[in-house]
Amino acid sequence: MSPSTLFFLLFMTVALGVFALMHYYFWRRMVKDPGFNRRDKRIGTTVLICLFFFFPTTLFLAKQFSIQRLFPLVWFAYLWLGILMLFFFFFLFMDSLKLFYHTMRCLLAGRSELPDPGRRRFLARTLASSASVLVLGVSAFGVKRCLDPPQVKQLFIKMPGLPPSFKGFSIVQISDIHIGAMSMLSELADIVAIVNTLKPDLIAITGDLVDGNTAQLLSELTPLTELTAPHGVFFVTGNHEYYSGVEQWLPEIERLNITVLNNRRTEIRRGNDSFILAGVTDHQAGRFGQEHAPDFNKALGKMTTTQKKILLAHQPRAVEKAAQYGVDLVLSGHMHGGQIWPFRYLTRLQQPYLKGLYRHKKTLLYVNQGTGYWGPPMRVGTYKEITRFILS
């Protein structure tokens, strides 16, 4: 069994357990507690059971058959996941408030009164109705944000000591497109068109380009051959490339006129001036074989030059090692800006940086919010992003 298959099975086992608990929580608050009649409870329970099995079944079929044909089903399955998560967080927040209220009442009054069944049922129905209106409204807004084209964000990056010939040099970054998970050829063609209108000097793709194997998705990447930049298009792997068969993908990506910069560096030249562009593999790539592990020494070590250094690394945590090698700017992605509020608070447990521009010691870090999306087709509190950097 390959490492990617083993990881997928472990991930799905844990995910399905959490998924089952979320469905049970939803059932308690939306079906059982409001006190519906027996027929309505039976209907609600049956629908929820069908939705629970629909999600893993659709993902399994998408791995076995043409993802293009199953795309609408996959899209709906992930949409339900997003709606379910928003319901979960809403009820979790409300239950926390109720627990706090009853605890304070008990402490102040010295006793806890038994709730009236009729009042409790009325409050449960009111809460269920409020949750439906709020969550479905937020979901609709989030889906619209996901269907909107990526927004271009422009930043001027000051790099003291940058050679004069590179003043105004532009780098366009795209990241986390996830072709095959929730985006396909038409979305990628739109992204390529936007990038080319920016007329970049260099294009950086910072991982999670694909979500699926080459047999299913290679034709979906053809728009990338249209990317145009005089100093080239460069790519580093994200974690999802390793779930998708990285050994097959890397040569195919190179055939798209994209330079794979895994644990490598190159010189970007203008006349007699130059800077170093380096790249490392994903932070977790070593789990798929030591040969895939990020190697900062190979990418950045043994340099006596005072040239400016820019590093492409999928996960923001790479900045900690990059700072030790005197890197001036790190471009990363991975976080999707949290994608759906309030996940931005949970992602802090896994990464020190979420989105935007940071300074770590003497190294600048930029975290792209993702040019596509992964999982639920929603963006709440974030947007799809193409980033244009102007060096100065």
ZALUM-397089 format. One record per residue (C-alpha): residue number from 1; residue in one letter; x, y, z. Coordinates in Angstrom, 1 decimal, always signed. Example, Ala and Ser with C-alpha at 12.3 -4.5 7.8 and 13.67 -1.06 7.14 Angstrom:
+-----+------+--------+--------+--------+
!  nr ! rest !      x !      y !      z !
+-----+------+--------+--------+--------+
!   1 !    A !  +12.3 !   -4.5 !   +7.8 !
!   2 !    S !  +13.7 !   -1.1 !   +7.1 !
+-----+------+--------+--------+--------+
END
This chain:
+-----+------+--------+--------+--------+
!  nr ! rest !      x !      y !      z !
+-----+------+--------+--------+--------+
!   1 !    M !   +0.0 !   +0.0 !   +0.0 !
!   2 !    S !   +1.5 !   +3.4 !   -1.1 !
!   3 !    P !   +2.0 !   +6.1 !   +1.6 !
!   4 !    S !   -0.5 !   +8.4 !   -0.2 !
!   5 !    T !   -3.2 !   +5.6 !   +0.0 !
!   6 !    L !   -2.4 !   +4.8 !   +3.6 !
!   7 !    F !   -2.6 !   +8.5 !   +4.5 !
!   8 !    F !   -5.9 !   +8.8 !   +2.7 !
!   9 !    L !   -7.4 !   +5.9 !   +4.6 !
!  10 !    L !   -6.3 !   +7.2 !   +8.0 !
!  11 !    F !   -7.6 !  +10.6 !   +7.1 !
!  12 !    M !  -10.9 !   +9.3 !   +6.0 !
!  13 !    T !  -11.3 !   +7.1 !   +9.1 !
!  14 !    V !  -10.9 !  +10.1 !  +11.4 !
!  15 !    A !  -12.9 !  +12.4 !   +9.2 !
!  16 !    L !  -15.8 !  +10.1 !   +9.0 !
!  17 !    G !  -15.9 !   +9.8 !  +12.8 !
!  18 !    V !  -16.0 !  +13.5 !  +13.2 !
!  19 !    F !  -18.6 !  +13.7 !  +10.3 !
!  20 !    A !  -20.8 !  +11.2 !  +12.1 !
!  21 !    L !  -20.7 !  +13.2 !  +15.4 !
!  22 !    M !  -21.6 !  +16.4 !  +13.5 !
!  23 !    H !  -24.6 !  +14.7 !  +11.9 !
!  24 !    Y !  -25.7 !  +13.4 !  +15.3 !
!  25 !    Y !  -25.4 !  +16.9 !  +16.8 !
!  26 !    F !  -27.4 !  +18.4 !  +13.9 !
!  27 !    W !  -30.1 !  +15.7 !  +14.4 !
!  28 !    R !  -30.4 !  +16.4 !  +18.1 !
!  29 !    R !  -30.8 !  +20.2 !  +17.6 !
!  30 !    M !  -32.8 !  +20.2 !  +14.3 !
!  31 !    V !  -34.9 !  +17.0 !  +14.5 !
!  32 !    K !  -35.2 !  +15.7 !  +18.0 !
!  33 !    D !  -35.2 !  +18.7 !  +20.3 !
!  34 !    P !  -37.9 !  +20.8 !  +18.4 !
!  35 !    G !  -40.5 !  +18.0 !  +19.2 !
!  36 !    F !  -41.8 !  +17.3 !  +15.8 !
!  37 !    N !  -44.3 !  +14.5 !  +15.3 !
!  38 !    R !  -43.2 !  +10.9 !  +14.7 !
!  39 !    R !  -43.6 !  +11.1 !  +10.9 !
!  40 !    D !  -41.6 !  +14.3 !  +10.5 !
!  41 !    K !  -38.9 !  +12.9 !  +12.8 !
!  42 !    R !  -38.7 !   +9.8 !  +10.7 !
!  43 !    I !  -38.4 !  +11.8 !   +7.5 !
!  44 !    G !  -35.7 !  +14.1 !   +9.0 !
!  45 !    T !  -33.7 !  +11.1 !  +10.3 !
!  46 !    T !  -33.9 !   +9.3 !   +7.0 !
!  47 !    V !  -32.7 !  +12.4 !   +5.0 !
!  48 !    L !  -29.7 !  +12.9 !   +7.4 !
!  49 !    I !  -28.7 !   +9.2 !   +7.1 !
!  50 !    C !  -28.8 !   +9.5 !   +3.3 !
!  51 !    L !  -26.7 !  +12.7 !   +3.5 !
!  52 !    F !  -24.2 !  +11.1 !   +5.8 !
!  53 !    F !  -23.6 !   +8.2 !   +3.4 !
!  54 !    F !  -23.8 !  +10.4 !   +0.3 !
!  55 !    F !  -20.6 !  +12.2 !   +1.1 !
!  56 !    P !  -18.1 !   +9.3 !   +1.4 !
!  57 !    T !  -19.8 !   +7.4 !   -1.4 !
!  58 !    T !  -19.4 !  +10.3 !   -3.8 !
!  59 !    L !  -15.7 !  +10.7 !   -2.8 !
!  60 !    F !  -15.1 !   +7.0 !   -3.3 !
!  61 !    L !  -16.8 !   +7.0 !   -6.8 !
!  62 !    A !  -14.8 !  +10.1 !   -7.8 !
!  63 !    K !  -11.6 !   +8.2 !   -7.2 !
!  64 !    Q !  -12.8 !   +5.2 !   -9.3 !
!  65 !    F !  -14.4 !   +6.9 !  -12.2 !
!  66 !    S !  -14.2 !  +10.1 !  -14.3 !
!  67 !    I !  -14.1 !  +13.1 !  -12.0 !
!  68 !    Q !  -15.5 !  +15.3 !  -14.8 !
!  69 !    R !  -18.7 !  +13.3 !  -14.9 !
!  70 !    L !  -19.1 !  +13.2 !  -11.1 !
!  71 !    F !  -18.1 !  +16.8 !  -10.5 !
!  72 !    P !  -21.7 !  +18.0 !   -9.8 !
!  73 !    L !  -22.2 !  +15.3 !   -7.2 !
!  74 !    V !  -18.8 !  +16.1 !   -5.6 !
!  75 !    W !  -19.7 !  +19.7 !   -5.5 !
!  76 !    F !  -23.0 !  +19.1 !   -3.8 !
!  77 !    A !  -21.4 !  +16.7 !   -1.3 !
!  78 !    Y !  -18.8 !  +19.3 !   -0.2 !
!  79 !    L !  -21.5 !  +22.0 !   -0.1 !
!  80 !    W !  -23.5 !  +19.9 !   +2.4 !
!  81 !    L !  -20.3 !  +19.5 !   +4.4 !
!  82 !    G !  -19.9 !  +23.3 !   +4.5 !
!  83 !    I !  -23.5 !  +23.8 !   +5.6 !
!  84 !    L !  -23.2 !  +21.2 !   +8.2 !
!  85 !    M !  -20.1 !  +22.8 !   +9.7 !
!  86 !    L !  -21.7 !  +26.2 !   +9.9 !
!  87 !    F !  -24.7 !  +24.6 !  +11.7 !
!  88 !    F !  -22.3 !  +22.8 !  +14.0 !
!  89 !    F !  -20.5 !  +26.0 !  +15.0 !
!  90 !    F !  -23.8 !  +27.9 !  +15.4 !
!  91 !    F !  -25.2 !  +25.3 !  +17.8 !
!  92 !    L !  -21.9 !  +24.9 !  +19.6 !
!  93 !    F !  -21.8 !  +28.6 !  +20.3 !
!  94 !    M !  -25.4 !  +28.8 !  +21.4 !
!  95 !    D !  -25.0 !  +25.7 !  +23.7 !
!  96 !    S !  -21.9 !  +27.3 !  +25.2 !
!  97 !    L !  -24.0 !  +30.4 !  +26.0 !
!  98 !    K !  -26.8 !  +28.3 !  +27.5 !
!  99 !    L !  -24.3 !  +26.4 !  +29.7 !
! 100 !    F !  -22.8 !  +29.6 !  +30.9 !
! 101 !    Y !  -26.2 !  +31.1 !  +31.7 !
! 102 !    H !  -27.4 !  +28.0 !  +33.6 !
! 103 !    T !  -24.1 !  +27.7 !  +35.5 !
! 104 !    M !  -24.3 !  +31.4 !  +36.6 !
! 105 !    R !  -27.9 !  +31.0 !  +37.6 !
! 106 !    C !  -27.1 !  +27.9 !  +39.6 !
! 107 !    L !  -24.2 !  +29.7 !  +41.3 !
! 108 !    L !  -26.1 !  +32.9 !  +42.1 !
! 109 !    A !  -29.5 !  +31.3 !  +43.0 !
! 110 !    G !  -28.0 !  +28.3 !  +44.8 !
! 111 !    R !  -30.2 !  +25.9 !  +42.8 !
! 112 !    S !  -31.2 !  +25.0 !  +39.3 !
! 113 !    E !  -34.9 !  +25.1 !  +38.3 !
! 114 !    L !  -36.3 !  +22.3 !  +36.2 !
! 115 !    P !  -37.2 !  +23.7 !  +32.7 !
! 116 !    D !  -40.8 !  +23.7 !  +31.6 !
! 117 !    P !  -41.1 !  +21.1 !  +28.7 !
! 118 !    G !  -43.4 !  +23.4 !  +26.6 !
! 119 !    R !  -41.0 !  +26.4 !  +27.0 !
! 120 !    R !  -38.0 !  +24.2 !  +26.2 !
! 121 !    R !  -39.7 !  +22.9 !  +23.0 !
! 122 !    F !  -40.6 !  +26.5 !  +22.0 !
! 123 !    L !  -37.0 !  +27.6 !  +22.5 !
! 124 !    A !  -35.6 !  +24.6 !  +20.6 !
! 125 !    R !  -37.9 !  +25.4 !  +17.6 !
! 126 !    T !  -36.9 !  +29.1 !  +17.7 !
! 127 !    L !  -33.3 !  +28.2 !  +17.8 !
! 128 !    A !  -33.7 !  +25.7 !  +14.9 !
! 129 !    S !  -35.5 !  +28.3 !  +12.8 !
! 130 !    S !  -32.9 !  +31.0 !  +13.6 !
! 131 !    A !  -30.1 !  +28.6 !  +12.7 !
! 132 !    S !  -31.7 !  +27.8 !   +9.4 !
! 133 !    V !  -32.1 !  +31.4 !   +8.3 !
! 134 !    L !  -28.7 !  +32.4 !   +9.4 !
! 135 !    V !  -26.7 !  +29.4 !   +8.2 !
! 136 !    L !  -28.4 !  +29.2 !   +4.8 !
! 137 !    G !  -27.9 !  +32.9 !   +4.3 !
! 138 !    V !  -24.2 !  +32.8 !   +5.2 !
! 139 !    S !  -23.8 !  +29.7 !   +3.0 !
! 140 !    A !  -25.4 !  +31.4 !   +0.0 !
! 141 !    F !  -23.0 !  +34.4 !   +0.5 !
! 142 !    G !  -20.1 !  +32.0 !   +0.8 !
! 143 !    V !  -20.9 !  +30.1 !   -2.4 !
! 144 !    K !  -21.2 !  +33.4 !   -4.3 !
! 145 !    R !  -17.7 !  +34.4 !   -3.0 !
! 146 !    C !  -16.4 !  +31.1 !   -4.2 !
! 147 !    L !  -17.9 !  +31.5 !   -7.7 !
! 148 !    D !  -16.6 !  +35.0 !   -8.1 !
! 149 !    P !  -13.3 !  +35.4 !  -10.0 !
! 150 !    P !  -10.1 !  +35.7 !   -7.9 !
! 151 !    Q !   -9.3 !  +39.2 !   -6.7 !
! 152 !    V !   -5.9 !  +40.7 !   -7.6 !
! 153 !    K !   -4.0 !  +42.0 !   -4.6 !
! 154 !    Q !   -0.9 !  +44.2 !   -5.3 !
! 155 !    L !   +1.9 !  +44.8 !   -2.8 !
! 156 !    F !   +5.1 !  +46.8 !   -3.0 !
! 157 !    I !   +7.9 !  +44.9 !   -1.4 !
! 158 !    K !  +10.9 !  +47.0 !   -0.2 !
! 159 !    M !  +14.1 !  +44.9 !   -0.3 !
! 160 !    P !  +17.1 !  +47.0 !   +0.8 !
! 161 !    G !  +20.1 !  +46.3 !   -1.4 !
! 162 !    L !  +18.0 !  +45.1 !   -4.4 !
! 163 !    P !  +20.0 !  +45.9 !   -7.6 !
! 164 !    P !  +18.6 !  +49.0 !   -9.4 !
! 165 !    S !  +17.7 !  +47.0 !  -12.5 !
! 166 !    F !  +15.2 !  +45.0 !  -10.5 !
! 167 !    K !  +13.3 !  +48.0 !   -9.2 !
! 168 !    G !   +9.8 !  +47.5 !  -10.4 !
! 169 !    F !  +10.3 !  +43.8 !  -11.1 !
! 170 !    S !   +6.9 !  +42.0 !  -10.8 !
! 171 !    I !   +6.1 !  +38.6 !   -9.5 !
! 172 !    V !   +2.6 !  +37.1 !   -9.7 !
! 173 !    Q !   +1.8 !  +34.4 !   -7.2 !
! 174 !    I !   -1.0 !  +31.8 !   -7.5 !
! 175 !    S !   -1.5 !  +29.1 !   -5.0 !
! 176 !    D !   -3.9 !  +26.3 !   -3.9 !
! 177 !    I !   -6.0 !  +26.0 !   -7.0 !
! 178 !    H !   -6.8 !  +22.4 !   -6.3 !
! 179 !    I !   -7.7 !  +21.3 !   -9.8 !
! 180 !    G !   -9.8 !  +18.1 !   -9.5 !
! 181 !    A !  -11.2 !  +18.7 !   -6.0 !
! 182 !    M !  -13.5 !  +21.6 !   -6.7 !
! 183 !    S !  -12.0 !  +23.5 !   -9.7 !
! 184 !    M !  -11.6 !  +22.3 !  -13.3 !
! 185 !    L !  -10.4 !  +23.5 !  -16.7 !
! 186 !    S !  -12.7 !  +26.5 !  -17.2 !
! 187 !    E !  -11.8 !  +28.0 !  -13.8 !
! 188 !    L !   -8.1 !  +27.5 !  -14.5 !
! 189 !    A !   -8.4 !  +29.2 !  -17.9 !
! 190 !    D !   -9.9 !  +32.2 !  -16.2 !
! 191 !    I !   -7.1 !  +32.3 !  -13.7 !
! 192 !    V !   -4.5 !  +32.1 !  -16.5 !
! 193 !    A !   -6.2 !  +35.0 !  -18.4 !
! 194 !    I !   -6.1 !  +37.2 !  -15.3 !
! 195 !    V !   -2.5 !  +36.4 !  -14.6 !
! 196 !    N !   -1.4 !  +37.2 !  -18.2 !
! 197 !    T !   -3.2 !  +40.6 !  -18.1 !
! 198 !    L !   -0.9 !  +41.6 !  -15.2 !
! 199 !    K !   +2.1 !  +41.1 !  -17.5 !
! 200 !    P !   +4.3 !  +39.7 !  -14.8 !
! 201 !    D !   +8.1 !  +39.3 !  -15.1 !
! 202 !    L !   +7.9 !  +36.0 !  -13.2 !
! 203 !    I !   +5.1 !  +33.7 !  -12.1 !
! 204 !    A !   +5.2 !  +31.6 !   -8.9 !
! 205 !    I !   +2.9 !  +28.7 !   -8.2 !
! 206 !    T !   +3.2 !  +27.7 !   -4.5 !
! 207 !    G !   +1.7 !  +24.3 !   -4.3 !
! 208 !    D !   -1.6 !  +22.4 !   -4.1 !
! 209 !    L !   -2.1 !  +22.7 !   -7.9 !
! 210 !    V !   -3.8 !  +19.3 !   -8.3 !
! 211 !    D !   -6.1 !  +17.0 !   -6.3 !
! 212 !    G !   -6.2 !  +13.7 !   -8.2 !
! 213 !    N !   -4.1 !  +11.5 !  -10.5 !
! 214 !    T !   -2.6 !  +12.3 !  -13.9 !
! 215 !    A !   -4.9 !   +9.9 !  -15.7 !
! 216 !    Q !   -8.0 !  +11.9 !  -14.6 !
! 217 !    L !   -6.7 !  +15.4 !  -14.5 !
! 218 !    L !   -3.8 !  +16.0 !  -16.9 !
! 219 !    S !   -6.0 !  +17.4 !  -19.6 !
! 220 !    E !   -7.5 !  +19.9 !  -17.1 !
! 221 !    L !   -4.1 !  +21.6 !  -16.8 !
! 222 !    T !   -3.7 !  +22.5 !  -20.4 !
! 223 !    P !   -4.5 !  +26.3 !  -19.8 !
! 224 !    L !   -1.2 !  +26.5 !  -17.8 !
! 225 !    T !   +0.8 !  +26.3 !  -21.1 !
! 226 !    E !   -0.6 !  +29.8 !  -21.9 !
! 227 !    L !   +1.1 !  +31.4 !  -18.8 !
! 228 !    T !   +3.5 !  +34.0 !  -20.0 !
! 229 !    A !   +6.4 !  +35.6 !  -18.1 !
! 230 !    P !   +9.8 !  +36.6 !  -19.5 !
! 231 !    H !  +11.7 !  +35.2 !  -16.5 !
! 232 !    G !   +9.7 !  +32.0 !  -16.3 !
! 233 !    V !   +7.0 !  +30.1 !  -14.4 !
! 234 !    F !   +8.1 !  +28.3 !  -11.3 !
! 235 !    F !   +6.4 !  +25.7 !   -9.1 !
! 236 !    V !   +6.9 !  +24.0 !   -5.7 !
! 237 !    T !   +4.9 !  +21.1 !   -4.4 !
! 238 !    G !   +2.2 !  +21.4 !   -1.7 !
! 239 !    N !   +0.9 !  +18.6 !   +0.5 !
! 240 !    H !   -1.9 !  +17.7 !   -2.0 !
! 241 !    E !   +0.6 !  +16.8 !   -4.7 !
! 242 !    Y !   +1.8 !  +14.0 !   -2.5 !
! 243 !    Y !   -1.7 !  +12.7 !   -2.0 !
! 244 !    S !   -2.1 !  +12.6 !   -5.7 !
! 245 !    G !   +0.9 !  +10.7 !   -6.9 !
! 246 !    V !   +3.8 !  +13.3 !   -7.0 !
! 247 !    E !   +6.2 !  +11.1 !   -9.0 !
! 248 !    Q !   +3.7 !  +11.1 !  -11.9 !
! 249 !    W !   +2.8 !  +14.7 !  -11.6 !
! 250 !    L !   +6.3 !  +16.4 !  -11.6 !
! 251 !    P !   +7.4 !  +15.4 !  -15.1 !
! 252 !    E !   +4.0 !  +16.3 !  -16.4 !
! 253 !    I !   +4.1 !  +19.8 !  -14.8 !
! 254 !    E !   +7.6 !  +20.3 !  -16.3 !
! 255 !    R !   +6.1 !  +19.5 !  -19.8 !
! 256 !    L !   +3.7 !  +22.5 !  -19.3 !
! 257 !    N !   +6.8 !  +24.8 !  -19.5 !
! 258 !    I !   +6.8 !  +25.2 !  -15.7 !
! 259 !    T !  +10.1 !  +24.8 !  -13.8 !
! 260 !    V !   +9.8 !  +22.6 !  -10.7 !
! 261 !    L !  +11.9 !  +24.2 !   -8.0 !
! 262 !    N !  +11.8 !  +21.5 !   -5.4 !
! 263 !    N !  +14.9 !  +21.8 !   -3.1 !
! 264 !    R !  +16.6 !  +23.8 !   -5.8 !
! 265 !    R !  +17.6 !  +27.4 !   -6.7 !
! 266 !    T !  +18.2 !  +29.4 !   -9.8 !
! 267 !    E !  +19.5 !  +32.8 !  -10.7 !
! 268 !    I !  +17.1 !  +35.4 !  -12.1 !
! 269 !    R !  +19.2 !  +37.8 !  -14.2 !
! 270 !    R !  +18.7 !  +41.3 !  -15.6 !
! 271 !    G !  +21.9 !  +42.4 !  -17.4 !
! 272 !    N !  +24.7 !  +42.0 !  -14.9 !
! 273 !    D !  +22.4 !  +42.0 !  -11.9 !
! 274 !    S !  +20.6 !  +39.0 !  -10.4 !
! 275 !    F !  +18.8 !  +37.6 !   -7.4 !
! 276 !    I !  +18.3 !  +34.0 !   -6.1 !
! 277 !    L !  +14.9 !  +32.3 !   -6.5 !
! 278 !    A !  +14.8 !  +29.0 !   -4.5 !
! 279 !    G !  +12.1 !  +26.5 !   -3.6 !
! 280 !    V !  +11.6 !  +23.7 !   -1.1 !
! 281 !    T !   +9.1 !  +20.8 !   -1.0 !
! 282 !    D !   +6.1 !  +20.8 !   +1.3 !
! 283 !    H !   +6.8 !  +20.7 !   +5.0 !
! 284 !    Q !   +5.1 !  +17.2 !   +5.4 !
! 285 !    A !   +6.6 !  +15.7 !   +2.2 !
! 286 !    G !   +9.1 !  +13.6 !   +4.1 !
! 287 !    R !   +6.3 !  +11.3 !   +5.2 !
! 288 !    F !   +6.1 !  +10.1 !   +1.6 !
! 289 !    G !   +9.8 !   +9.2 !   +1.5 !
! 290 !    Q !  +13.0 !  +10.9 !   +2.7 !
! 291 !    E !  +13.9 !  +11.9 !   -0.8 !
! 292 !    H !  +10.8 !  +14.2 !   -0.8 !
! 293 !    A !  +11.6 !  +16.0 !   +2.5 !
! 294 !    P !  +12.3 !  +19.8 !   +2.3 !
! 295 !    D !  +16.0 !  +20.4 !   +2.1 !
! 296 !    F !  +16.8 !  +24.0 !   +2.9 !
! 297 !    N !  +20.6 !  +23.4 !   +2.8 !
! 298 !    K !  +20.3 !  +22.1 !   -0.7 !
! 299 !    A !  +18.2 !  +25.0 !   -1.8 !
! 300 !    L !  +19.9 !  +27.8 !   +0.0 !
! 301 !    G !  +23.2 !  +26.5 !   +1.5 !
! 302 !    K !  +26.8 !  +27.1 !   +0.5 !
! 303 !    M !  +26.2 !  +30.6 !   -0.9 !
! 304 !    T !  +28.8 !  +33.3 !   -0.3 !
! 305 !    T !  +27.0 !  +35.8 !   -2.5 !
! 306 !    T !  +25.1 !  +38.8 !   -1.1 !
! 307 !    Q !  +22.4 !  +38.4 !   -3.7 !
! 308 !    K !  +18.8 !  +38.9 !   -2.5 !
! 309 !    K !  +17.0 !  +35.6 !   -1.9 !
! 310 !    I !  +13.3 !  +34.8 !   -2.5 !
! 311 !    L !  +12.0 !  +31.4 !   -1.4 !
! 312 !    L !   +8.9 !  +29.5 !   -2.6 !
! 313 !    A !   +7.5 !  +27.2 !   +0.1 !
! 314 !    H !   +3.9 !  +25.9 !   +0.3 !
! 315 !    Q !   +3.5 !  +26.1 !   +4.1 !
! 316 !    P !   +4.1 !  +29.4 !   +6.0 !
! 317 !    R !   +6.0 !  +27.7 !   +8.8 !
! 318 !    A !   +8.9 !  +27.4 !   +6.3 !
! 319 !    V !   +9.8 !  +31.0 !   +7.2 !
! 320 !    E !  +11.4 !  +29.8 !  +10.5 !
! 321 !    K !  +14.1 !  +27.8 !   +8.6 !
! 322 !    A !  +14.3 !  +30.4 !   +5.8 !
! 323 !    A !  +15.2 !  +33.1 !   +8.2 !
! 324 !    Q !  +18.3 !  +31.1 !   +9.3 !
! 325 !    Y !  +19.5 !  +31.2 !   +5.7 !
! 326 !    G !  +19.1 !  +34.9 !   +5.3 !
! 327 !    V !  +16.1 !  +34.7 !   +2.9 !
! 328 !    D !  +14.6 !  +38.2 !   +2.2 !
! 329 !    L !  +11.1 !  +37.1 !   +1.1 !
! 330 !    V !   +9.1 !  +33.8 !   +1.4 !
! 331 !    L !   +6.0 !  +33.2 !   -0.7 !
! 332 !    S !   +3.6 !  +30.6 !   +0.6 !
! 333 !    G !   +0.0 !  +29.5 !   +0.7 !
! 334 !    H !   -1.7 !  +26.5 !   +2.2 !
! 335 !    M !   -3.9 !  +28.2 !   +4.7 !
! 336 !    H !   -6.7 !  +29.5 !   +2.4 !
! 337 !    G !   -7.0 !  +32.4 !   +4.8 !
! 338 !    G !   -9.1 !  +30.0 !   +7.0 !
! 339 !    Q !  -11.5 !  +29.9 !   +4.0 !
! 340 !    I !  -14.6 !  +29.7 !   +6.2 !
! 341 !    W !  -15.0 !  +31.7 !   +9.4 !
! 342 !    P !  -14.5 !  +30.7 !  +12.2 !
! 343 !    F !  -11.9 !  +28.1 !  +10.9 !
! 344 !    R !   -9.3 !  +30.9 !  +10.9 !
! 345 !    Y !   -9.0 !  +30.5 !  +14.7 !
! 346 !    L !   -8.5 !  +26.7 !  +14.4 !
! 347 !    T !   -5.8 !  +27.0 !  +11.8 !
! 348 !    R !   -3.7 !  +28.9 !  +14.2 !
! 349 !    L !   -3.1 !  +25.7 !  +16.0 !
! 350 !    Q !   -1.3 !  +24.3 !  +13.0 !
! 351 !    Q !   +0.5 !  +27.3 !  +11.5 !
! 352 !    P !   +1.8 !  +30.5 !  +13.0 !
! 353 !    Y !   +0.7 !  +32.7 !  +10.1 !
! 354 !    L !   -2.7 !  +32.8 !   +8.3 !
! 355 !    K !   -2.8 !  +35.3 !   +5.5 !
! 356 !    G !   -1.2 !  +38.5 !   +4.3 !
! 357 !    L !   +2.3 !  +40.0 !   +4.9 !
! 358 !    Y !   +4.4 !  +39.3 !   +8.0 !
! 359 !    R !   +7.9 !  +39.9 !   +9.2 !
! 360 !    H !   +9.7 !  +37.0 !  +10.9 !
! 361 !    K !  +13.0 !  +38.3 !  +12.3 !
! 362 !    K !  +14.6 !  +39.9 !   +9.1 !
! 363 !    T !  +12.6 !  +37.8 !   +6.7 !
! 364 !    L !   +9.3 !  +38.9 !   +5.0 !
! 365 !    L !   +6.6 !  +36.3 !   +4.6 !
! 366 !    Y !   +3.6 !  +36.5 !   +2.4 !
! 367 !    V !   +0.7 !  +34.0 !   +2.8 !
! 368 !    N !   -1.6 !  +33.8 !   -0.2 !
! 369 !    Q !   -5.3 !  +33.1 !   +0.6 !
! 370 !    G !   -5.5 !  +30.6 !   -2.2 !
! 371 !    T !   -6.5 !  +31.2 !   -5.8 !
! 372 !    G !   -9.0 !  +28.4 !   -5.7 !
! 373 !    Y !  -10.6 !  +26.6 !   -2.8 !
! 374 !    W !  -10.7 !  +23.1 !   -1.2 !
! 375 !    G !  -13.5 !  +21.2 !   +0.4 !
! 376 !    P !  -16.8 !  +23.2 !   +0.8 !
! 377 !    P !  -17.4 !  +25.6 !   -2.1 !
! 378 !    M !  -17.6 !  +28.5 !   +0.3 !
! 379 !    R !  -15.6 !  +31.5 !   +1.3 !
! 380 !    V !  -16.7 !  +33.4 !   +4.4 !
! 381 !    G !  -14.4 !  +36.1 !   +5.6 !
! 382 !    T !  -11.9 !  +35.4 !   +2.8 !
! 383 !    Y !  -11.6 !  +35.6 !   -1.0 !
! 384 !    K !   -9.8 !  +33.9 !   -3.8 !
! 385 !    E !   -6.5 !  +35.7 !   -4.4 !
! 386 !    I !   -3.9 !  +36.3 !   -7.1 !
! 387 !    T !   -1.1 !  +38.3 !   -5.6 !
! 388 !    R !   +1.1 !  +40.8 !   -7.6 !
! 389 !    F !   +4.4 !  +41.8 !   -5.9 !
! 390 !    I !   +6.4 !  +44.8 !   -7.1 !
! 391 !    L !  +10.0 !  +44.8 !   -5.9 !
! 392 !    S !  +11.5 !  +48.1 !   -4.8 !
+-----+------+--------+--------+--------+
END
